[in-house]
Amino acid sequence: MGSSMKDIQNNIIESFQSFFGKEELLAKVIECFPYPIEIYAPDGTSVLVNKAMLAKSYD
């Protein structure tokens, strides 16, 4: 039978978890992601914003 939504979500999560420990590669993926993404430090400081987020900010 087809994959459930939960299975699909788990596959996506596992794909991103494979980048853990590979910060430079993860940063490149986030930078090229077509949706706005902003990464925050635990103190709430923005530490990474991708191109899509910048484009959205200046619309």
C-alpha angles and dihedrals in degrees: 000000000000124000117273122232089254091055091050091049091048091052091052091048092049090050092055093042089059087068094059109116089023098085096163093053092045091050090053092050091049091047092055096040110119094224127073111267129178122182120206133200117233089263091058097257114142108241103170134022123179128221093259091056091050091049090050091049092056098045 
